[in-house]
Amino acid sequence: MRLLMLGGTGFVGSAIVAEGVRRGWTVTMVNRGIHGDTPPGVHRLRGDRTVPGGLAALAGGGWDVVVDTWDGAPRAVRDAATLLRSAGHYAYVSSGSVYAPPVLPGVGEESPVVASAADDTGDDDYARCKAGGELAATEVFGERALLVRAGLILGPGEDIGRLPWWLRRVARGGDVLAPGPADLPVQYVDVRDLAAFTLDLAAEGVGGAFNVISRPGHTTMGGLLAEAVAATGGDARLRWTDPEVILAAGIAPWNDLPIWIPPGHEYRWLQERGVEKAYAAGLACRPVAETVGDTWRWLDRVGAVPPRAGRPVRATVGLDPAREAALLATHHPA
């Protein structure tokens, strides 16, 4: 199989390139050549999809599968797809954020998405950009367009820092504010499992939208943090704290305490999506111990969360140590 990866140096793109190489495919990636290195066995072309004629290097090329992770203006997806319309299949890595509010737990692929357009040039609304990207891919490729609606993505290479923050915090040891309840279900997908599923379906010629994320409760907050303690080998003591106490202190789910979305929260659906379609199509998710352990070994090796390749810097995630200490002193005194 001949794989073309648009980008290929970011978190998801790198995982897809690596999976293509692992399969023995002929892998080409096209990007500006500013970020990242070219993996062994991969052909790299220079191109900038944000300027007129910026993908001229792709003219005349033939690929069985194209994968696109773009999260900017949808027109860039439409223009790339139009240029590459002779390719066999176009996989667009989208997001569960495309679903139109109010979103209910168990949301499936048939649910309505936010309003957007394939030729939209705006890039300041993530949900609209991803929804417009889906429209663009489908407009050009029709049934040959695969829409991968990813959920929370974890694993080695993560460039936002959610799981890395927890690993660093646990490795620091001492009392750790653990957001309850401990049995709270957590739904996510390892980036390597997402990559494998995407290439599997694209190679088979499967189109349409799929929620690509583990089953709800693939692990729990307790299971995730227990694996973090085991992986780092520190002396961390998890101090489980009721959600009401944490929220009353002004500590924000997802941002201050990454991954955690408490029961009853308006965004709880982010970890309660319907995944029957993806699992029926072959999605397989590895154990949480493997994701956490591999992420810790990667983080220990690279030293820091990498910047997001080619995209604006995002706000830092994770709770300020002083705020954590203050809450622990009040509710879990020594």
Buried (B, 14 or more C-beta within 10 A) or exposed (E): BBBBBBBBBBBBBBBBBBBBBEBEBBBBBBBBEEBBEBBEEBEBBEBBBBEEEBBEBBEEBEBBBBBBBBBBBBBBBBBBBEBBEEBBBBBBBBBBBBBEEEBEEEBBBEBEBBEBBBBBEBBEBBBBBBBBBBBBBBBBBEEBBBBBBBBBBBBBBBBBBBBBBBBBBBBEBBBBBBBBBBEBBBBBBBBBBBBBBBBBBBBEEBBEBBBBBBBBBBBBBBBBBBBBBBBBEBEBEBBBBEBEBBBEBEBEBBBBBBBBBBEEBEEBBBBBBBBEBBBEBEBEBBEBBBBBBBBBEBBEEEEEBBEBBBBEEEEEBBBEEEBBBEBBEEBBEE
